[in-house]
Amino acid sequence: MNRSFFAREWGAVTFVLTVLLGIVIVPIALVLGNKPPPPQALPTPTPTISASPSPAATAQPSPSPTAR
């Protein structure tokens, strides 16, 4: 292939190079574009709170400062 061939047929050469480049790039794009999404994280259970009141929460009468 000499220089005069490329001068006459530059459009055909460009087309062939574009097609060859597409043969490589399109499969790579399809593989990278069709990855499944990562699995979603499962929600962690919240700790249960006991319903029994703590001893400090119960109301106790305080002794009066002036006992008669």
HELIX and SHEET records of a PDB file:
HELIX    1   1 ARG A    3  ARG A    8  1                                   6    
HELIX    2   2 TRP A   10  GLY A   33  1                                  24    
HELIX    3   3 PRO A   55  ALA A   57  5                                   3    
END                                                                             
